[in-house]
């Protein structure tokens, strides 16, 4: 999603937690369907949140990372 900031005239790419979780679920389903290992790279950085593993997305990534043949980095 692209967010336009009218005050500074900047365009920012913003991702909500739901979109990230749904994208990961989709990729996981593809890997399972193809019966292939998969590495999911999520190069999204932000200053928002606690960064201590307690957010919904961080807990979800932690849970699915226990799946054999899947790595999330």
N, C-alpha and C positions, 0 to 999 in steps of 0.2 A: 504494500500500500504506500502511496506517495502522499505525504502530508505537506501542504503549502503553508508556510508561516508568513502571514500578511505583514507582520511588523518588520521582519528583517528581509523580506523578499527572497527567502531561501526555500529550496525544496529539500525535504528530508525523506529518506526511506524509513518507514516505520513498520515494524512487525509486531503483531499481537501474539500472545501466548497460544491462542487457539490455532492460528495459522501454522505456527511452528510445530505444535503437537500433531496436527492433521497431516502435515507434510511428512513428518517422521513416520507416522502410522502408515501412510501410503507407501513410502519407500520400503518399510519393513514387510508389508504385504507383497510387494513385488519380489523382494529377495526370497521370501518363503515360497511364493508361487514358482519361481525359477529354480528353487533349491540351490541357491548360490550364496556364498558369503558376501557381505556388503560392509563398506565403510561409509559412514555418513559424516561429511564435513559440514559443520555449521559455523561459518566464519562471521558471526554476527556479534559485534561488541556494543556494549552500552554501559552507561554509568548508573543506570537505574537498577534498583533492587539490592538485595543484601549480599549477593555473591557468596553465600555460605551453604549452598545446596538445599535451601529450604523452599525455593519457589516451585510452583507447579511444574514448570518445564524442566527444571533441574532434577526434581524427583522422578519425573517420567523418564528422562534420559538415563538416570541411574538405574531405574528398574529394567528398562529394555536392554541396557548394556550387559545385563547378565545373560542375555540370549546368546547361545553358541553361534558363532559365525557372523556376529554383528558387532561393529565397533562404531562408537559415536565420538567424534573429535571436534 
